[in-house]
Amino acid sequence: MTTSFLLFSLAVAVGFGALGSFIASKKGRTERFGFIIGFLFGFFGTIGLLLMKDQSKNDQSQNRLK
């Protein structure tokens, strides 16, 4: 395994982590959670984050019921 391949893989993982962080923050979850999921699972992790329910909408509906 060459050094350039390792650096490229790390850069792609960090990119998916950043994308996961952005998606998670829009879905009402912590950015750290999104980064970890995106970094560890890559493309499939970001797809999973996109498919998750929006937690901030759930919080608003819970507040209305109280």
PDB file with SEQRES, HELIX, SHEET and CRYST1 records, atoms N, CA, C and O in Angstrom:
SEQRES   1 A   66  MET THR THR SER PHE LEU LEU PHE SER LEU ALA VAL ALA          
SEQRES   2 A   66  VAL GLY PHE GLY ALA LEU GLY SER PHE ILE ALA SER LYS          
SEQRES   3 A   66  LYS GLY ARG THR GLU ARG PHE GLY PHE ILE ILE GLY PHE          
SEQRES   4 A   66  LEU PHE GLY PHE PHE GLY THR ILE GLY LEU LEU LEU MET          
SEQRES   5 A   66  LYS ASP GLN SER LYS ASN ASP GLN SER GLN ASN ARG LEU          
SEQRES   6 A   66  LYS                                                          
HELIX    1 AA1 THR A    3  LYS A   26  1                                  24    
HELIX    2 AA2 GLU A   31  LEU A   51  1                                  21    
HELIX    3 AA3 GLN A   55  LEU A   65  1                                  11    
CRYST1    1.000    1.000    1.000  90.00  90.00  90.00 P 1           1          
ATOM      1  N   MET A   1       0.864  -1.174   0.000  1.00  0.00           N  
ATOM      2  CA  MET A   1       0.000   0.000   0.000  1.00  0.00           C  
ATOM      3  C   MET A   1       0.907   1.232   0.000  1.00  0.00           C  
ATOM      4  O   MET A   1       1.802   1.365   0.834  1.00  0.00           O  
ATOM      5  N   THR A   2       0.658   2.099  -0.928  1.00  0.00           N  
ATOM      6  CA  THR A   2       1.492   3.293  -1.026  1.00  0.00           C  
ATOM      7  C   THR A   2       0.970   4.386  -0.111  1.00  0.00           C  
ATOM      8  O   THR A   2      -0.184   4.371   0.319  1.00  0.00           O  
ATOM      9  N   THR A   3       1.842   5.320   0.169  1.00  0.00           N  
ATOM     10  CA  THR A   3       1.483   6.425   1.049  1.00  0.00           C  
ATOM     11  C   THR A   3       0.407   7.307   0.423  1.00  0.00           C  
ATOM     12  O   THR A   3      -0.470   7.813   1.122  1.00  0.00           O  
ATOM     13  N   SER A   4       0.475   7.489  -0.890  1.00  0.00           N  
ATOM     14  CA  SER A   4      -0.505   8.350  -1.541  1.00  0.00           C  
ATOM     15  C   SER A   4      -1.911   7.750  -1.466  1.00  0.00           C  
ATOM     16  O   SER A   4      -2.890   8.479  -1.310  1.00  0.00           O  
ATOM     17  N   PHE A   5      -2.010   6.431  -1.576  1.00  0.00           N  
ATOM     18  CA  PHE A   5      -3.320   5.784  -1.465  1.00  0.00           C  
ATOM     19  C   PHE A   5      -3.874   5.939  -0.054  1.00  0.00           C  
ATOM     20  O   PHE A   5      -5.066   6.192   0.122  1.00  0.00           O  
ATOM     21  N   LEU A   6      -3.027   5.791   0.938  1.00  0.00           N  
ATOM     22  CA  LEU A   6      -3.444   5.952   2.324  1.00  0.00           C  
ATOM     23  C   LEU A   6      -3.916   7.378   2.591  1.00  0.00           C  
ATOM     24  O   LEU A   6      -4.941   7.573   3.244  1.00  0.00           O  
ATOM     25  N   LEU A   7      -3.196   8.363   2.103  1.00  0.00           N  
ATOM     26  CA  LEU A   7      -3.594   9.758   2.287  1.00  0.00           C  
ATOM     27  C   LEU A   7      -4.887  10.069   1.539  1.00  0.00           C  
ATOM     28  O   LEU A   7      -5.733  10.813   2.035  1.00  0.00           O  
ATOM     29  N   PHE A   8      -5.037   9.501   0.349  1.00  0.00           N  
ATOM     30  CA  PHE A   8      -6.266   9.703  -0.413  1.00  0.00           C  
ATOM     31  C   PHE A   8      -7.459   9.096   0.324  1.00  0.00           C  
ATOM     32  O   PHE A   8      -8.520   9.716   0.403  1.00  0.00           O  
ATOM     33  N   SER A   9      -7.291   7.887   0.865  1.00  0.00           N  
ATOM     34  CA  SER A   9      -8.365   7.229   1.610  1.00  0.00           C  
ATOM     35  C   SER A   9      -8.742   8.028   2.850  1.00  0.00           C  
ATOM     36  O   SER A   9      -9.923   8.151   3.177  1.00  0.00           O  
ATOM     37  N   LEU A  10      -7.757   8.563   3.530  1.00  0.00           N  
ATOM     38  CA  LEU A  10      -8.018   9.381   4.711  1.00  0.00           C  
ATOM     39  C   LEU A  10      -8.753  10.661   4.336  1.00  0.00           C  
ATOM     40  O   LEU A  10      -9.661  11.091   5.047  1.00  0.00           O  
ATOM     41  N   ALA A  11      -8.361  11.268   3.221  1.00  0.00           N  
ATOM     42  CA  ALA A  11      -9.029  12.492   2.765  1.00  0.00           C  
ATOM     43  C   ALA A  11     -10.483  12.220   2.395  1.00  0.00           C  
ATOM     44  O   ALA A  11     -11.359  13.031   2.694  1.00  0.00           O  
ATOM     45  N   VAL A  12     -10.745  11.091   1.751  1.00  0.00           N  
ATOM     46  CA  VAL A  12     -12.125  10.733   1.387  1.00  0.00           C  
ATOM     47  C   VAL A  12     -12.946  10.479   2.648  1.00  0.00           C  
ATOM     48  O   VAL A  12     -14.101  10.896   2.732  1.00  0.00           O  
ATOM     49  N   ALA A  13     -12.350   9.794   3.631  1.00  0.00           N  
ATOM     50  CA  ALA A  13     -13.052   9.514   4.885  1.00  0.00           C  
ATOM     51  C   ALA A  13     -13.383  10.812   5.624  1.00  0.00           C  
ATOM     52  O   ALA A  13     -14.478  10.952   6.167  1.00  0.00           O  
ATOM     53  N   VAL A  14     -12.454  11.748   5.646  1.00  0.00           N  
ATOM     54  CA  VAL A  14     -12.706  13.040   6.297  1.00  0.00           C  
ATOM     55  C   VAL A  14     -13.779  13.812   5.532  1.00  0.00           C  
ATOM     56  O   VAL A  14     -14.603  14.495   6.140  1.00  0.00           O  
ATOM     57  N   GLY A  15     -13.772  13.708   4.213  1.00  0.00           N  
ATOM     58  CA  GLY A  15     -14.806  14.360   3.407  1.00  0.00           C  
ATOM     59  C   GLY A  15     -16.197  13.812   3.705  1.00  0.00           C  
ATOM     60  O   GLY A  15     -17.152  14.572   3.860  1.00  0.00           O  
ATOM     61  N   PHE A  16     -16.305  12.485   3.783  1.00  0.00           N  
ATOM     62  CA  PHE A  16     -17.595  11.888   4.136  1.00  0.00           C  
ATOM     63  C   PHE A  16     -17.975  12.232   5.571  1.00  0.00           C  
ATOM     64  O   PHE A  16     -19.156  12.385   5.883  1.00  0.00           O  
ATOM     65  N   GLY A  17     -16.982  12.354   6.442  1.00  0.00           N  
ATOM     66  CA  GLY A  17     -17.260  12.764   7.809  1.00  0.00           C  
ATOM     67  C   GLY A  17     -17.826  14.169   7.871  1.00  0.00           C  
ATOM     68  O   GLY A  17     -18.772  14.438   8.611  1.00  0.00           O  
ATOM     69  N   ALA A  18     -17.235  15.067   7.083  1.00  0.00           N  
ATOM     70  CA  ALA A  18     -17.728  16.450   7.046  1.00  0.00           C  
ATOM     71  C   ALA A  18     -19.141  16.505   6.466  1.00  0.00           C  
ATOM     72  O   ALA A  18     -19.990  17.246   6.962  1.00  0.00           O  
ATOM     73  N   LEU A  19     -19.387  15.730   5.428  1.00  0.00           N  
ATOM     74  CA  LEU A  19     -20.723  15.684   4.838  1.00  0.00           C  
ATOM     75  C   LEU A  19     -21.729  15.106   5.832  1.00  0.00           C  
ATOM     76  O   LEU A  19     -22.848  15.605   5.949  1.00  0.00           O  
ATOM     77  N   GLY A  20     -21.329  14.061   6.542  1.00  0.00           N  
ATOM     78  CA  GLY A  20     -22.193  13.472   7.560  1.00  0.00           C  
ATOM     79  C   GLY A  20     -22.489  14.446   8.683  1.00  0.00           C  
ATOM     80  O   GLY A  20     -23.604  14.482   9.204  1.00  0.00           O  
ATOM     81  N   SER A  21     -21.493  15.237   9.056  1.00  0.00           N  
ATOM     82  CA  SER A  21     -21.671  16.241  10.098  1.00  0.00           C  
ATOM     83  C   SER A  21     -22.696  17.287   9.666  1.00  0.00           C  
ATOM     84  O   SER A  21     -23.546  17.693  10.459  1.00  0.00           O  
ATOM     85  N   PHE A  22     -22.615  17.716   8.428  1.00  0.00           N  
ATOM     86  CA  PHE A  22     -23.553  18.701   7.895  1.00  0.00           C  
ATOM     87  C   PHE A  22     -24.975  18.145   7.864  1.00  0.00           C  
ATOM     88  O   PHE A  22     -25.922  18.814   8.277  1.00  0.00           O  
ATOM     89  N   ILE A  23     -25.114  16.914   7.369  1.00  0.00           N  
ATOM     90  CA  ILE A  23     -26.433  16.301   7.274  1.00  0.00           C  
ATOM     91  C   ILE A  23     -27.037  16.106   8.663  1.00  0.00           C  
ATOM     92  O   ILE A  23     -28.218  16.378   8.880  1.00  0.00           O  
ATOM     93  N   ALA A  24     -26.215  15.632   9.600  1.00  0.00           N  
ATOM     94  CA  ALA A  24     -26.714  15.389  10.954  1.00  0.00           C  
ATOM     95  C   ALA A  24     -27.176  16.681  11.615  1.00  0.00           C  
ATOM     96  O   ALA A  24     -28.189  16.687  12.315  1.00  0.00           O  
ATOM     97  N   SER A  25     -26.453  17.768  11.404  1.00  0.00           N  
ATOM     98  CA  SER A  25     -26.865  19.040  12.009  1.00  0.00           C  
ATOM     99  C   SER A  25     -28.191  19.519  11.427  1.00  0.00           C  
ATOM    100  O   SER A  25     -28.995  20.120  12.140  1.00  0.00           O  
ATOM    101  N   LYS A  26     -28.429  19.262  10.146  1.00  0.00           N  
ATOM    102  CA  LYS A  26     -29.699  19.643   9.530  1.00  0.00           C  
ATOM    103  C   LYS A  26     -30.852  18.760  10.001  1.00  0.00           C  
ATOM    104  O   LYS A  26     -32.013  19.170   9.968  1.00  0.00           O  
ATOM    105  N   LYS A  27     -30.522  17.543  10.440  1.00  0.00           N  
ATOM    106  CA  LYS A  27     -31.542  16.606  10.914  1.00  0.00           C  
ATOM    107  C   LYS A  27     -31.787  16.726  12.414  1.00  0.00           C  
ATOM    108  O   LYS A  27     -32.561  15.947  12.970  1.00  0.00           O  
ATOM    109  N   GLY A  28     -31.145  17.682  13.082  1.00  0.00           N  
ATOM    110  CA  GLY A  28     -31.371  17.887  14.502  1.00  0.00           C  
ATOM    111  C   GLY A  28     -30.537  16.986  15.392  1.00  0.00           C  
ATOM    112  O   GLY A  28     -30.873  16.800  16.561  1.00  0.00           O  
ATOM    113  N   ARG A  29     -29.474  16.429  14.876  1.00  0.00           N  
ATOM    114  CA  ARG A  29     -28.588  15.569  15.655  1.00  0.00           C  
ATOM    115  C   ARG A  29     -27.246  16.265  15.830  1.00  0.00           C  
ATOM    116  O   ARG A  29     -26.991  17.293  15.202  1.00  0.00           O  
ATOM    117  N   THR A  30     -26.390  15.712  16.678  1.00  0.00           N  
ATOM    118  CA  THR A  30     -25.104  16.357  16.929  1.00  0.00           C  
ATOM    119  C   THR A  30     -24.180  16.185  15.726  1.00  0.00           C  
ATOM    120  O   THR A  30     -24.226  15.176  15.022  1.00  0.00           O  
ATOM    121  N   GLU A  31     -23.354  17.179  15.515  1.00  0.00           N  
ATOM    122  CA  GLU A  31     -22.403  17.129  14.405  1.00  0.00           C  
ATOM    123  C   GLU A  31     -21.367  16.036  14.613  1.00  0.00           C  
ATOM    124  O   GLU A  31     -20.902  15.423  13.652  1.00  0.00           O  
ATOM    125  N   ARG A  32     -21.004  15.789  15.874  1.00  0.00           N  
ATOM    126  CA  ARG A  32     -20.022  14.743  16.179  1.00  0.00           C  
ATOM    127  C   ARG A  32     -20.551  13.375  15.755  1.00  0.00           C  
ATOM    128  O   ARG A  32     -19.813  12.569  15.189  1.00  0.00           O  
ATOM    129  N   PHE A  33     -21.824  13.118  16.029  1.00  0.00           N  
ATOM    130  CA  PHE A  33     -22.451  11.858  15.624  1.00  0.00           C  
ATOM    131  C   PHE A  33     -22.378  11.684  14.102  1.00  0.00           C  
ATOM    132  O   PHE A  33     -22.010  10.615  13.613  1.00  0.00           O  
ATOM    133  N   GLY A  34     -22.723  12.716  13.374  1.00  0.00           N  
ATOM    134  CA  GLY A  34     -22.700  12.652  11.912  1.00  0.00           C  
ATOM    135  C   GLY A  34     -21.310  12.452  11.363  1.00  0.00           C  
ATOM    136  O   GLY A  34     -21.124  11.717  10.393  1.00  0.00           O  
ATOM    137  N   PHE A  35     -20.317  13.104  11.978  1.00  0.00           N  
ATOM    138  CA  PHE A  35     -18.946  12.945  11.506  1.00  0.00           C  
ATOM    139  C   PHE A  35     -18.473  11.514  11.701  1.00  0.00           C  
ATOM    140  O   PHE A  35     -17.863  10.928  10.807  1.00  0.00           O  
ATOM    141  N   ILE A  36     -18.752  10.954  12.868  1.00  0.00           N  
ATOM    142  CA  ILE A  36     -18.291   9.593  13.139  1.00  0.00           C  
ATOM    143  C   ILE A  36     -18.941   8.589  12.190  1.00  0.00           C  
ATOM    144  O   ILE A  36     -18.271   7.702  11.662  1.00  0.00           O  
ATOM    145  N   ILE A  37     -20.246   8.734  11.978  1.00  0.00           N  
ATOM    146  CA  ILE A  37     -20.948   7.820  11.066  1.00  0.00           C  
ATOM    147  C   ILE A  37     -20.410   7.978   9.640  1.00  0.00           C  
ATOM    148  O   ILE A  37     -20.148   6.982   8.966  1.00  0.00           O  
ATOM    149  N   GLY A  38     -20.246   9.209   9.182  1.00  0.00           N  
ATOM    150  CA  GLY A  38     -19.726   9.440   7.840  1.00  0.00           C  
ATOM    151  C   GLY A  38     -18.297   8.969   7.670  1.00  0.00           C  
ATOM    152  O   GLY A  38     -17.948   8.412   6.630  1.00  0.00           O  
ATOM    153  N   PHE A  39     -17.472   9.183   8.670  1.00  0.00           N  
ATOM    154  CA  PHE A  39     -16.059   8.788   8.609  1.00  0.00           C  
ATOM    155  C   PHE A  39     -15.920   7.268   8.587  1.00  0.00           C  
ATOM    156  O   PHE A  39     -15.155   6.726   7.789  1.00  0.00           O  
ATOM    157  N   LEU A  40     -16.653   6.581   9.457  1.00  0.00           N  
ATOM    158  CA  LEU A  40     -16.496   5.128   9.566  1.00  0.00           C  
ATOM    159  C   LEU A  40     -17.186   4.362   8.445  1.00  0.00           C  
ATOM    160  O   LEU A  40     -16.663   3.349   7.981  1.00  0.00           O  
ATOM    161  N   PHE A  41     -18.366   4.832   7.997  1.00  0.00           N  
ATOM    162  CA  PHE A  41     -19.143   4.065   7.034  1.00  0.00           C  
ATOM    163  C   PHE A  41     -19.183   4.690   5.640  1.00  0.00           C  
ATOM    164  O   PHE A  41     -19.745   4.095   4.721  1.00  0.00           O  
ATOM    165  N   GLY A  42     -18.606   5.867   5.466  1.00  0.00           N  
ATOM    166  CA  GLY A  42     -18.472   6.478   4.146  1.00  0.00           C  
ATOM    167  C   GLY A  42     -19.797   6.751   3.464  1.00  0.00           C  
ATOM    168  O   GLY A  42     -20.707   7.340   4.047  1.00  0.00           O  
ATOM    169  N   PHE A  43     -19.889   6.311   2.218  1.00  0.00           N  
ATOM    170  CA  PHE A  43     -21.069   6.559   1.392  1.00  0.00           C  
ATOM    171  C   PHE A  43     -22.325   6.002   2.046  1.00  0.00           C  
ATOM    172  O   PHE A  43     -23.354   6.675   2.085  1.00  0.00           O  
ATOM    173  N   PHE A  44     -22.249   4.778   2.559  1.00  0.00           N  
ATOM    174  CA  PHE A  44     -23.427   4.148   3.158  1.00  0.00           C  
ATOM    175  C   PHE A  44     -23.843   4.849   4.447  1.00  0.00           C  
ATOM    176  O   PHE A  44     -25.029   4.901   4.771  1.00  0.00           O  
ATOM    177  N   GLY A  45     -22.881   5.383   5.177  1.00  0.00           N  
ATOM    178  CA  GLY A  45     -23.207   6.136   6.381  1.00  0.00           C  
ATOM    179  C   GLY A  45     -23.940   7.423   6.077  1.00  0.00           C  
ATOM    180  O   GLY A  45     -24.882   7.787   6.780  1.00  0.00           O  
ATOM    181  N   THR A  46     -23.513   8.120   5.028  1.00  0.00           N  
ATOM    182  CA  THR A  46     -24.193   9.365   4.667  1.00  0.00           C  
ATOM    183  C   THR A  46     -25.600   9.086   4.135  1.00  0.00           C  
ATOM    184  O   THR A  46     -26.524   9.859   4.389  1.00  0.00           O  
ATOM    185  N   ILE A  47     -25.764   7.988   3.401  1.00  0.00           N  
ATOM    186  CA  ILE A  47     -27.104   7.609   2.940  1.00  0.00           C  
ATOM    187  C   ILE A  47     -27.987   7.297   4.145  1.00  0.00           C  
ATOM    188  O   ILE A  47     -29.153   7.692   4.186  1.00  0.00           O  
ATOM    189  N   GLY A  48     -27.430   6.590   5.121  1.00  0.00           N  
ATOM    190  CA  GLY A  48     -28.183   6.293   6.334  1.00  0.00           C  
ATOM    191  C   GLY A  48     -28.591   7.546   7.077  1.00  0.00           C  
ATOM    192  O   GLY A  48     -29.705   7.628   7.594  1.00  0.00           O  
ATOM    193  N   LEU A  49     -27.704   8.524   7.135  1.00  0.00           N  
ATOM    194  CA  LEU A  49     -28.042   9.792   7.786  1.00  0.00           C  
ATOM    195  C   LEU A  49     -29.149  10.526   7.038  1.00  0.00           C  
ATOM    196  O   LEU A  49     -30.015  11.149   7.654  1.00  0.00           O  
ATOM    197  N   LEU A  50     -29.119  10.451   5.722  1.00  0.00           N  
ATOM    198  CA  LEU A  50     -30.176  11.092   4.932  1.00  0.00           C  
ATOM    199  C   LEU A  50     -31.527  10.434   5.164  1.00  0.00           C  
ATOM    200  O   LEU A  50     -32.560  11.101   5.103  1.00  0.00           O  
ATOM    201  N   LEU A  51     -31.531   9.132   5.429  1.00  0.00           N  
ATOM    202  CA  LEU A  51     -32.785   8.405   5.606  1.00  0.00           C  
ATOM    203  C   LEU A  51     -33.334   8.509   7.023  1.00  0.00           C  
ATOM    204  O   LEU A  51     -34.478   8.124   7.265  1.00  0.00           O  
ATOM    205  N   MET A  52     -32.546   9.019   7.963  1.00  0.00           N  
ATOM    206  CA  MET A  52     -33.025   9.156   9.342  1.00  0.00           C  
ATOM    207  C   MET A  52     -34.108  10.218   9.430  1.00  0.00           C  
ATOM    208  O   MET A  52     -34.139  11.165   8.644  1.00  0.00           O  
ATOM    209  N   LYS A  53     -34.996  10.043  10.404  1.00  0.00           N  
ATOM    210  CA  LYS A  53     -36.045  11.031  10.623  1.00  0.00           C  
ATOM    211  C   LYS A  53     -35.438  12.311  11.175  1.00  0.00           C  
ATOM    212  O   LYS A  53     -34.408  12.290  11.849  1.00  0.00           O  
ATOM    213  N   ASP A  54     -36.089  13.413  10.877  1.00  0.00           N  
ATOM    214  CA  ASP A  54     -35.650  14.709  11.375  1.00  0.00           C  
ATOM    215  C   ASP A  54     -36.016  14.820  12.849  1.00  0.00           C  
ATOM    216  O   ASP A  54     -37.195  14.902  13.194  1.00  0.00           O  
ATOM    217  N   GLN A  55     -35.031  14.824  13.699  1.00  0.00           N  
ATOM    218  CA  GLN A  55     -35.264  14.824  15.133  1.00  0.00           C  
ATOM    219  C   GLN A  55     -35.764  16.178  15.632  1.00  0.00           C  
ATOM    220  O   GLN A  55     -36.492  16.224  16.624  1.00  0.00           O  
ATOM    221  N   SER A  56     -35.401  17.272  14.983  1.00  0.00           N  
ATOM    222  CA  SER A  56     -35.856  18.587  15.430  1.00  0.00           C  
ATOM    223  C   SER A  56     -37.360  18.741  15.229  1.00  0.00           C  
ATOM    224  O   SER A  56     -38.012  19.420  16.023  1.00  0.00           O  
ATOM    225  N   LYS A  57     -37.925  18.136  14.198  1.00  0.00           N  
ATOM    226  CA  LYS A  57     -39.376  18.170  13.995  1.00  0.00           C  
ATOM    227  C   LYS A  57     -40.079  17.372  15.075  1.00  0.00           C  
ATOM    228  O   LYS A  57     -41.159  17.755  15.526  1.00  0.00           O  
ATOM    229  N   ASN A  58     -39.480  16.266  15.494  1.00  0.00           N  
ATOM    230  CA  ASN A  58     -40.074  15.462  16.566  1.00  0.00           C  
ATOM    231  C   ASN A  58     -40.087  16.237  17.875  1.00  0.00           C  
ATOM    232  O   ASN A  58     -41.044  16.138  18.642  1.00  0.00           O  
ATOM    233  N   ASP A  59     -39.039  17.006  18.138  1.00  0.00           N  
ATOM    234  CA  ASP A  59     -38.979  17.811  19.357  1.00  0.00           C  
ATOM    235  C   ASP A  59     -40.074  18.876  19.356  1.00  0.00           C  
ATOM    236  O   ASP A  59     -40.689  19.136  20.391  1.00  0.00           O  
ATOM    237  N   GLN A  60     -40.318  19.492  18.200  1.00  0.00           N  
ATOM    238  CA  GLN A  60     -41.337  20.527  18.108  1.00  0.00           C  
ATOM    239  C   GLN A  60     -42.727  19.937  18.327  1.00  0.00           C  
ATOM    240  O   GLN A  60     -43.561  20.559  18.985  1.00  0.00           O  
ATOM    241  N   SER A  61     -42.985  18.763  17.793  1.00  0.00           N  
ATOM    242  CA  SER A  61     -44.302  18.152  17.968  1.00  0.00           C  
ATOM    243  C   SER A  61     -44.492  17.700  19.417  1.00  0.00           C  
ATOM    244  O   SER A  61     -45.613  17.718  19.925  1.00  0.00           O  
ATOM    245  N   GLN A  62     -43.419  17.298  20.080  1.00  0.00           N  
ATOM    246  CA  GLN A  62     -43.505  16.921  21.486  1.00  0.00           C  
ATOM    247  C   GLN A  62     -43.837  18.145  22.342  1.00  0.00           C  
ATOM    248  O   GLN A  62     -44.602  18.046  23.301  1.00  0.00           O  
ATOM    249  N   ASN A  63     -43.264  19.291  21.996  1.00  0.00           N  
ATOM    250  CA  ASN A  63     -43.526  20.517  22.751  1.00  0.00           C  
ATOM    251  C   ASN A  63     -44.965  20.966  22.593  1.00  0.00           C  
ATOM    252  O   ASN A  63     -45.537  21.522  23.530  1.00  0.00           O  
ATOM    253  N   ARG A  64     -45.564  20.740  21.439  1.00  0.00           N  
ATOM    254  CA  ARG A  64     -46.958  21.130  21.205  1.00  0.00           C  
ATOM    255  C   ARG A  64     -47.922  20.290  22.051  1.00  0.00           C  
ATOM    256  O   ARG A  64     -48.969  20.775  22.479  1.00  0.00           O  
ATOM    257  N   LEU A  65     -47.556  19.036  22.284  1.00  0.00           N  
ATOM    258  CA  LEU A  65     -48.424  18.151  23.051  1.00  0.00           C  
ATOM    259  C   LEU A  65     -48.435  18.477  24.531  1.00  0.00           C  
ATOM    260  O   LEU A  65     -49.386  18.137  25.234  1.00  0.00           O  
ATOM    261  N   LYS A  66     -47.390  19.133  25.012  1.00  0.00           N  
ATOM    262  CA  LYS A  66     -47.293  19.447  26.444  1.00  0.00           C  
ATOM    263  C   LYS A  66     -48.148  20.624  26.837  1.00  0.00           C  
ATOM    264  O   LYS A  66     -48.171  21.007  28.007  1.00  0.00           O  
TER     265      LYS A  66                                                      
END                                                                             
